[in-house]
Amino acid sequence: MSASPGLVLAVDGGGSKTDVVLLDTTGEVLAWERGSGSSPQLEGLDASVGVIDDLVDRALGGRDPRNLMQVSLYLSGLDLTEEIVAYRAAIADREWAGTVVAVENDLHALLRAGTDSADAVAVICGTGMNAIGVRADGAVVRFPALGPLSGDWGGGSELGGAVVWHAARAEDGRGPATALRGLLLDRVNAPTVAALIEDVHLDRRQDEGFAALAPLVFEAAHAGDAVALSVVQRQAEEVVAYVQACVLRLGLQGAAVPVVFGGGVARSRDPLLLTGIREGLGRVAPHVRLTVVDAPPVLGAALLALAAAGGDELALERARAGLSTDERFQQRMPLRTG
């Protein structure tokens, strides 16, 4: 009588949502739970662990956590070695973390969801932005991803913030007129941008960040608004800058490197944004191949966890088939960001 397959737990946690998947070592998906964001950079370490702890408990569904052969967590906001060490310590007393545990940045999951190439670049454009480059000899390019402090701009939060910034300047005369002002006021049901800003400042209006406003940039840009078009172009240039930095630092300028582009903003597949990115890459890294990843990044987390547990190619393909889309969640309550 053959032994029952072991269990594998994979976690992908971003700024807007967290996915926890339980699989067996044959690649069969046994449970898939989704909850709110768990980036320790945004939520705080304790809150992040709490989100994941609850989702893991739901995914296990009463199964003995001692049967887990591999637990792999890939989280946004784990950008520094010190942060990874702190996260490991924070989960050390959890029953489900008593087995082999991998803790890393969520870019590794995105990268694996999009390619298995040994030379590759992944750029995530979701709530925020970050990127990673890898080379066959093990070299890795990373970025601190600490916001403006480390030179970052882009993603849903920055795009939404740009809506408010440009709308405020259009209203008070410091900047050019823009359709973003009217779109913003309609979206938030405010009489003026000044009133909106005052309400947020005085805590009269709940502020969960402006990432939900990001689609307004693309709506106005497609209507021909010059200000919105400039914001979209800036976002495209940021993606190109990350790719260029990775390719140059890895010495892969002449290689046909796959560039995996993921996150909520990327998955919107806005044609203006993608055109700007491709044109920019054509100038600075003409050999790269841009691919937008539609599969949820937890697919990459699951593939990495299965491989670490010794899963064979059949198991990896079974997991890919089971996790290639997250349509089952699209009818649920909208999360904080796109």
N, C-alpha and C positions, 0 to 999 in steps of 0.2 A: 504494500500500500504506500503510495507516494505521499510525501509530506506536503502539508498545505503551504501555498506560497506565502512569503513574508509580506509585511506591510511597509509602505513608503509614504512619507508625508512631505508635500511640497507647498511652499508658501511664497506668494508674490504680494508685497505690500507697497502701495504707492501713496501719493498725496490725496487721492480721492476715493480709492477703494482697496480692499484686501481680498485676495482669493486664497483659500486653503483647499487643497485637493488631497484626498487619501486614495492611494492606489495599492494594488498588490504587485508583486514582482513579475507578474505576467503582463503588466501594463493595463489591466482592467481598472477603470475608474470606479471606485466604490462610493465616494462621496465628494461633493464639491460645494463648499460654503463661501458666501461672499458677504463682506461687511464694509464698514467705513474705512477711511484711510488709516494707515498705521506707520506713516513716516515718523521716526523718532525726532527728526529735525523740526517737523511741524506740530506734532501732537505731544511731544515729550516722551521720554523713555518709558516711564511707568504706564502711561496711557497706551502707548504702542504695544507693549507687552500684554496689557489687558485685552486689547482688541484681538490679538492673535490667540491668546489663551482661550478666549471664549469660542472663537471659530474652530480651533483645534478640537475643543471638547465636543462641539457639535458634529464635526466631521468624524471623529472617532465613534460617536454614537454608542458608547458603552463598551467598545472594544478595549482590550488591555493594551495600554501604551507600551508595555514591556515587549510587545510583539513587533514594534517598529524597528526595522533594520536600518533605516536612514531617514533623517529629518533634515530638510534643506530649506533655509529661509533666505529670501532675496528681497531686500527692503530698500526703498528710496530713503535717502538721508544718511545711509551708512557710507560715508565718503572718505573717512579717515580711519587708519588702523586703530586708533584709540577708541573710536566710536564702535567699531566691530568688537573689540575686546570688552567694552562696557556692556554691549548687548548680550554677548555670551554669558557674562556674569549675571545679568538680570534674569536670564531664563534658566540658569543652572539648577534651580530647585524645582523646576516643573517636571512632573513625571514623564511627560512626552519628550523632554529634552535629555533624558538619561541615556540615550543611545548615540549613535554616530551623528553629529550635528554639523552642518555647514551653515555659516552665516556670512552673507556677502551683500554687496550692492545689487539692486534690482536690474542694473544694466546687463549683468551676466545672464539673467533669465531672458531678457529681450534679445540679446545676441543669439542665444541658443535657439530661441523660438524662430529666428529668421534665417539662420545659416549654421552649418557645421564646418565651415571653412576655418582653417587654422590661421589664416591672415584675414582679418575682418575689422570693421568699425560698426559700432552701434551708437545711434543718437536717439535719445528719448526726448520727446516734446509733449509733455502732459501738463500737470500743474506747473512744473518748472522745466528746466533743461539740464541735461548732462550728457556725457558721451564717454565711450571707452574704445580703445583700439588694442588689438591683440596681434601677435605675430607668431609664426610656427615655432620659433625657438623659445617661446615662453615670455618674451618681452611684452609688457603691458603699458599703455598710456592711460592715465586717469587724470581727473580734474577735481579740485576741492569741492566745487559746487556749493559754495556758501553764500550765494546771492551776489549783490553788488560788491561786497567785500572782496570776492575773488574774481570780479570782472564778468559776472554772469548777467545775461538778459535774455528773456524769452520764455515761452510756455504760456499756459492759460492765465496764470496770475498776472504776468507782465502785459499780455495782450489786453486783458480786461482792465488792468490799471491804466493802460494807454488810452482806452476809451474815455475814462473819467478825466484823465489829465488833459487830453485834447478838447474834450467837451467843456471843461472849466475855462480853458484859455479862449475858446471860441466865444463863450458867453460873456467874459469880462473884457474882451478886446485885446488880450495879449497875443492871441494866435488867430489863424485864419478860420473862416467859417467852415463848418464840417457837418455832414449829415449825422455824425456820431452823436451830436448833442441831442437831436430829436429822438433818435433810436434809443439812447440811454434813458431819457425822461419817460418815454413810453414803457420801456422795460421795467423800470423801478417805480413807476407811478409817482413821480415827484414833480412839483411845479417848476422848479429851476434846479440847475446843477448846484448852485450855492446852497439851496435848501437841503439837497441830498448830502453835501459835504458836511454841513452843520449838524444834521441828524446823526451821521456816522461819528463825527468827532465827539458829540455829546452823549453817545450811546443811546440815542433815541431810536436808532434803527440797527437791527442785528447785523453785524459785519462778519461774514464768513469769508472775506476776501472777494476779489472781483473776477475770479477765474470764469464764473458763469457768464460773464459779459463778453468773453472772447469771441463768440460767434458774430457779434455785432460788427467787429472789424471786417470780417470777410463779407458780411452782408453789404456794408457800405462800400467796400472796395469793388465788389462786383457791380455796384450801381455807378461806379466811376468816380467816387469821392477821392480826391487827391490826397487828403490827409490819411485816410484809411489805407490807400494804396502804398503810401510811404511806410506805414506800420507793417504791412504784409511783407514788403521788400526787406525791411530790417530783420524780420523773423527769418526770412530765407537766408539772409547774409549770415546770421548767427549759426544756422545749421551748417552752412558752407565753411564757416570759420572753424567749427569743431572738427569737421572731416579733414580739412586741410592740415590742421595742427596734428591730428593723429597720423595721417599719412606721412607727413614730413618727419615727425619724431620717430616713426618706425622705419623710415627709409624705404617706403613702399610706393614711391612716386610712379614707378613704371609698371606696377602690378595691377591686374584687374581685380581690385579689392571689392568685395561686396560691402555695401553700406546699408545696414539695417536701420530703418527709420520707424519708430514706434511711439506710442503714447496717444492720448486723446486727440491732440491737435493734428498729429500725423495721420491718424486713422480717418479724419474727416476728409482726407484726400482733396483738399481745396486746390483747384487747378492753378490759381494764381500763385499760391505758395509753392506748389510742386514745380511749376515752370521756372519760378525764380531760383529755386534750389538747383534744378538741373542746369540752368544757364550758368549759374555761379560755379558749379562743379566742373562744367565744361571748360571754364577758364583756368581753374587752379588745380584740378585733379581729374583730367579728362578720361582716365582709364577706369575710374571707379564705377560700380554698378549699383544704383539706388533701388532699394526695394522697401515698399511700405508693408509693414507687418500688421495684418488684420487679426491674426490669432491672438488671444489673450496671452500676456507674458507668462502667466502661470504654466502655460504649455512648456516653455523653456525651463522653468523651475522643475517641472515634473520630469522632463527628459534628463536633466542634470542629476536629479535625485535617483532616478532609476538606474542610470549608468553607474553612479557611485555604489548602488546596491548590487551591481553585477547583472543588471537586466540585459537581455540579448536584443538583437535587432528587431525580432518579432514583437517583443515587449514594447520597444520604443515606438514602433509603428502603430501598435494598438493604442498606446497613450496619445499619440499624435491624432489619431482618428477621433478619439473621445474628447479631446480638448482643443480641437482646431477652431471652434467657434463658441462664443458665449451667448448665443441667441436666447437661451433659457432665462437669462437675467434681464433682457431688454425691456420687459414689461413691468419690471419692478420700479419702485419709487426712484426718481432721479437722484443721483449723488451730487456732491457739491460742485464738481467740475466736469467738463466734457472730456 
